[in-house]
Amino acid sequence: MKILVSVISILLGFVAGALLMLSSGANPLTGFSYLFQGGLKSVTRICNTIAYAVPLMLTGLSVTFAFKTGLFNIGAPGQMLIGGLLANVLALTVDLPRPLLLPLVITASIVGGMVWAAVPGFLKARFNVNEVVSCIMMNWVAYWVVYIIISDHFKSTTIDTESQVIPAAASLKTEAITLLTKGSNLNLGIFIAIIATALVIFILNRTVLGYEMKAVGFNRFAAEYGGINVQKNAVLAMVISGALSGLAGLTFYCGYLSNMRIGVMPSQGFDGIAVALLANCAPVGVVFAAIFFAILQTGKGFMNAMMPIPPEIADTIIATVIYFAATSKLIEMNLDRIKKFFGRKRPSKSEGSGEHVEHH
């Protein structure tokens, strides 16, 4: 049922996009063909799409993990920024060989995301402050922290809105992967995303901690009555969620890119919410949902170049998919009604055979 709801959400999104194309005098089939060609036409394009999907996978996992424990982590953009900032600062200031520097950079991004998410988690646990409000505030604090630090200490000598480029020793890009994928942006981040997905599944389904967190998510009062420390689990859930977002910052700023942009809030943080909703908060589903959104994002430029249609069509498809994914309960209710309707109309086995049993 959940997979069907996701498929219906996607189809409704494409219907909305098709209507927009028709209103612009364009052929929707041609438009969608160019959209998918833009993201999947060649090995390089496919690998670029996967590379773009990696941060989405991690932010999607971050939001999913928080959802599973009854929390809404809308602070992924800020956690991405801080994770990326610490990774970039270490990369630009510490002179170590790659085998030592790369693990240090990865650890820094995890710690950055964890610390930034721990604040809303603590406020929620200790003072019952709504995590949505505190996460949004932390996003903007992160935005200005990055802006000030990069502008004052690590600004590029050529472009004022960017930081210095990190050295190759600290980058997730490798010469072997770049050559193998014909110059794409694919990097070691894909392996980080796969490992993170496996760890999230393991924690949620195979550990006592995961059981307790999900119990808190189902009903925090029942969990507390059962002896589970709700406050501790709220903080831990946000910390783990923040670690995943911090890794997303690493894979974006030290993998897909090679520096940071100032004055820009990373859209992947908010898009991770859409990814989690479309995947119905299933970790494996997050991987496929992230790739789907990445295809739309990487393919829309090619579609717009090949056809005289508004560039917002791909964004409209995404927005419609998000809307219907967010209202998935309504879709499920209507599907249940359809099943019940046809179930009433279908004759029973005994009625259909025309047989009856006589009792003596």
N, C-alpha and C positions, 0 to 999 in steps of 0.2 A: 504493500500500500504506500509506504513512504517513498519508494523509488518511483512509483507511478505518479505521485503528487509532484515530485521534482521534475519528471518528464513533462507533465502537463504545464507546470510553471514555465519551463523553457519554451514549449510550443506556443503558449500564450504570449510570451515575450516576442517571439518571431512573428506572430500575427500582428502585434502592435507595430513592429518594424516594417512589415510588409504594407500595412495601411499607410504609414508615413511615406514610403517609397512611391506607392501608387498616387498619393496626393501630390507628389513632386513630379509625376509623369515618368517615373522610372520603373523598370521591370524588376519586381522583387526577387525572382529567381536568379536573374543576372547579378543583382546586388549581393545576395547571400553567397553566390558562387565566388565573387571577388572577395567577400569578407573572409571566407574560409581559405581561399588561395593566399591571402595576405599573411595568414598565420601558419599555413601548412604546405605551401607550394613547393618548397625545396627542403633539403636537409638543414641548411642554415636557418631558414625561417622556422622550421619545426623546433630546432634546438633553442632559438631565440625565444620562442613561445614558452618552452619548458623553463628556460632561465627566468622569464618574467613571472611564471607561475610559482616559482619556489618561495619568494616572500609571501605570496598569497596563501600558499599551503601552510606556512608557519603561523601567519596571523589568523588564518581560519582555524588551525588547531588551538591557538591561544584562546580564541573566542569560544570554541567548542568545549574546551576543558573548563572554562569558567561557567558556561551554560550548564554543563553536567552537574556542577556543584551548586547550582542555584544563584550564580552571580553573573552580572553582565559587564564584561570587561570592554568598555568602549575606549579604554586608554591605550590601545595598541599603537596608535601613531606616536604618542609620546614615548612609549617604551621602545619603539623602533628607533626613534631619534637618539635617545640616551644610549642605547646599545650600540648604535652606529657611531655615535660621538666617541665613546670610550675606545671602541675598536680603532677608529681613525687616529685619535690622539696617541694611542700606544704605537700604532704603526708608524707615525711620523716622528716620534720622539725616542723610541727604543731601537737601538742598533744591535740586532741579533740575527743569527742565521735562520733561515726559513723553518727548519724543524723545531726551533725553540720559539720563534716569534709567532708563527701561525696559531699554535695552541694557546698562547698567551692572549692573542687578539680574540680568539673564539671565546675564551673564558671571560674576558672583559665585557664582551657584548651580552653574555648571559647574566653576569653580575649587574650590569647596568639596567637591564630589563627587570630583573628581580627586585632591585632596590626601588625602582620607580613604581612598580606595581604593589610593593609592600605597603606603601603609604595609604592608598585607598583601602587595601585589605585591613590594615590596622584600624583605620577610622571606622570601617564597617563593623569590625569585631568589637572594638572598645566602646564606640559612641553611637553605633547604628547609623552612621552617616551614609546616605545613599551613594553607592559606588559609582553610579552614572555621573552624578554631579562632581564628585571628587576626581574621577578619571578625566573628565573634560577639563577641569581646572589644571590637572597635572599635565595634560597635553600642551596647554599654552605655556605653562612654566618651562616645559622641555623645549618648546619652540624658541623661546627667548634665550634660554641657556645656550642652546646650539648657536643661535644667531650671534650672541655676544662673544662666546669663546672662539668661534671660527673667525669672526670679523676681526677680533683683536689679536689673535695669535697664529692662526693657521690659514689665513686667506690666501687664495691663489694670486700669483703676481700678474696674471693675465686677465682673469675674470673675477670681478668683485663679488659675484654672488655664489662663488664656489670655493671649496677648500683646496688645499694642495693635493696633488695626486699621491696616493699611498705607494710605497715601494712594492716591487713585484714579490718580495719575500713575505709580505703581509696580505697579499691578494689571494682570493679563492680561485682565481683564474690560473690555469696551468697550460703550459705550451702544448702538452700532449692532447688535452681535450680540445683546445682551440684549433689545432691542426686537424684533428679527427672530425670535428664538426664544421670544417671549412670556414673558420673565422667567426663563429657565432659567439654569443655571450655566455654560453653554458659553462658552468664551473663546478667546483666541489660542493657548492651549496645544495645541489640535488641530492647528494649523499647525506648531508645534514638533515634535509627534509624527510628523507626516507627513514633515517634512524629516529628522528623525533616522532614520526607517525607511529613507528613500532613501540617506542617508549610510552607514548600516550595510551595506546591500546593496552599495553602491559600494566601500566599503573592503574587504569580505570577498571580493568577486568580481572587482574590476577593478584592484586595486593590488598591488604587490609586497609591501607590508606585510601585506595580508590573506592573500596566498598563504603567506607565511612563518608567520603566526600559525596558520593552519589546518594547516600542515605540523607545527608544534609540537604542535597539538592531536591530530593523528592518531598521531604517534609522536615524542616529544621526542628520543629517542636517535638515530633515523634523521635527524631534522632537524639535530641537532647535528653528526652525522657529515657531513652535506651542507654544512656551513659556516654554518648559521643560528645567530645568537646567541640561544640559548634564554632566557637570563636577561633580556636586554633586551626580548624579546617578551613575557615574562611580566609585566614591570612595565608595559609599554605597554598590554597587554590589560586589565589591572586599571584603569589610569588612564582609558582610553576607556570601559570599563564603568562606572566611578565617575562620569564626566561625564554619562552617560545617567541614572544614578540621581539625581545632583544636579539635573538638569532635571526629573525626576519630582517632587522636592521643591518646585521652583519652581512647577510647574503645579498642585500640590496646595495649597500654602500661600499662593500669590499668585494663584491662578486659581480653583480649585474653592472654596477658602476665602479669607479675607482676613486671616488671622492664624494664629499657631501655638498648638497645644495642648501643655501640659507634662504630664509624667507619662503620656504615651501613646506607644507605639512604633507608627509607621505600618504598618498591615497590608498596604498596597500593596507594601511591600518584599518581604515573604515571599510574597504572592500572585503576584508577578512570576515566582517559581520555577514555580508551577503553570501560569501562562500559557505560559512557555517550554516546559514539558514537554508541554502539550496541543498546542502548535504544532509539536512536534518540532524546535524550535530553527530554524524557518524565519521570517525577519523579517516577511514578509507574513502568514504564519500567526499571528504574535504579535498583529497588529492585530485579526484576527477572534476569536482566543481571548480577548483582553482585553475586547472588546465582549460576548462570551458571559458571562464572569464578571461584568461590570458589570450585565448584565441580571438575573442571579441576585441580586446584592447590592441593586440598587435596587428590584427587584420583590418581594423577600421581605416587606418591611413591609406592602405592599398585600395580599399573600396572607394574612398573619397577621391582618390587620384584617378580612378578609372571611370567614375560616374559622377555626373553633376547633381549630387544629392547632398542634403545637409550633413555635416560631420557628426551631428548629435544623434543620428539614427542608432548607432551602436550603443550609445549611452542610454537611449530610450529602451532598447531591448534589455539592457542590464537592469534598468530601473523597473521595468515591468516584471521581469523575472523575480527581482527582489520583492516586489509588492505581493505577487502571488505566492512566493515561497514563505513570506512572512504571514500570509493569511492561509497557510496550508490546512488549518483546521476546517475552514469553510469548504475547501476542495474535498477534504476527506468526508465531511458531512454530506455533500452532494453526491459523492460516489457511493456512500452507504445507502442513500435514498434510492439511487438508480438500481443498486443491487436488490434492495428490498422490493422495489416495484416489479422488476422482472422475476424475482423469486416468487412473488404472489401469482404472477401470470403463468408460470411453468407448472403444468399438472404433476401431481405426485406419481410415483412409479405404479402404484396399484390402480390409480385412476386411468393412467395412460394405457395399461395392459387390458383393461376391461374385465379383469378377473375378479371374482368374489368368492368368499369362503362361506359355506353353509354350515351351521351348527345343528347337530342333532341332539 
